[in-house]
């Protein structure tokens, strides 16, 4: 692991966009995020398996089932997030990471740092959300 990627490196607009250092920075960021999600999922699975006890009280059983449903919905969202992370990792490998899928323009580094799975620039995302609202309201 190169020291310059460990010791507080942050991508900057002062360097060429999506150079080797930036790609490696985002690749590691995505892999760490994925690892954290997978660990949480494993921990949840253990909790759900241990909590599989029979609750004699109806209110306790209902509460437990509600908690389980919420946890499973969260896991499903995280499964979809892992898919997006994997897709971003593929884009890093094929050289398309960091570029807007709609315009082909670079996505701002600050946006990628905040949301490393972003596929649209802020402007394209705003247009997309505006179109969604128009269709939803009709």
N, C-alpha and C positions, 0 to 999 in steps of 0.2 A: 504494500500500500504506500504510494508516494507520500512523503511527508507534507508536501504542499496541499494535498487534498484533505489532510487530517487537521492541520493546524489553523483552523478558522478560515479556510478559503471560502470565499463567496463569489459567485460569478459577477462580472462587472461589464458595464457597457463600454468600458475602455479597452476591451479585448475583442478579438474577432468572435462573432456570434457562433455558438455551438462548436467551438474549438474542442480539442481532445479533453482539456481540463474540465470544461463545462459539461460535456457529455458524461464524463466519469463522475462528476459531482452529482448530476441528476440521476445517473444509474444507481449510485450508492444510496442516495436519498430514497429512491423508489424501493430498492431492495430492503432497506431498513424498515420502511413503512409496511411493506408486505410481511416481513418477519414479525413485526409487532402485532399485526392483525391476526396472523396465524397463531401466535402465542395466545392471544386473547380468546380465539376460537377454541383452542385446546383446553384452556382454563375453564371456559364456559361449559364445554362438554363434560368435564370432570364434575363440575357443580351440578349440572343437570342429572348426571348419572347417580350422584350421591343423594340428590334430593328426590329420588324416585320412590320415596317412602309413601305409605298409605296414610293419609291424614284422616283421622276419624271425624273431625269436626268439618262440617260442610263449608263453613266460611273459610277455614284454613285451606281446604282443598281448592276452593274457587280462587282464592288469592294466589295459591301456588300455580294453578293452571294459567291465570292471567300473567303472572311473572314469566312463566315458561313461554307463553305466546309472544310476549314482548321481546324476550331474549332471542327467540327463533327468528323474528322479523329483523332484529338487529343483525343477526348472523347472515341472513339472506342479503341484506344491504352490503355487508362486508364482503360477501362472496362476489357480488357484482363489482365492488370496488377493487378486489383482487384482479378481476378480469380486466378492468381499466388500467391497473398498474402493469399487468402483463403486456397489454397493448402498447403502453408507453415505452416499456423496455424493448419491445420489438421495433418501435419507431426509432429508438436510440440506435439500435443495431443497423437499421436500413437507411439511416441518415435523414429521416423526415421529422424527427422529434424537434419540437420547438417552433415549428412552422404551422401557421393557421391552415386548417383543412379547407377553409372556404376561400381565403384570399392568397394563400401561399406566402404571406408576409411573416416575418419573425414575430413570435409572441413575446411580449415584454418579459425580461428576466425576473422582475419582481412578481409578475403573475405566475410564472412557472415555479418560482421558489415557494410561493404561497399555495399553489395548486399544481403540483408537478404532473398531474394527469390531464391538464388542460389541452384541448385540441383546437380551440378557437381563440383568436385575439379578443380583447375586451370589447372592441367595436363590433366584431362579428357575433360575439356572444349576446351583446345587447340587441342587435338586429334579430337574432334567433329568438330571444325571449319576447321581443315585441311581437313578432309573427305568431308565436305561440299564444300570447294573450289575445290577439285579434281573432284567431281561430277559436279559442276557448270561449270568447264572449259572444260569438255568433251562433 
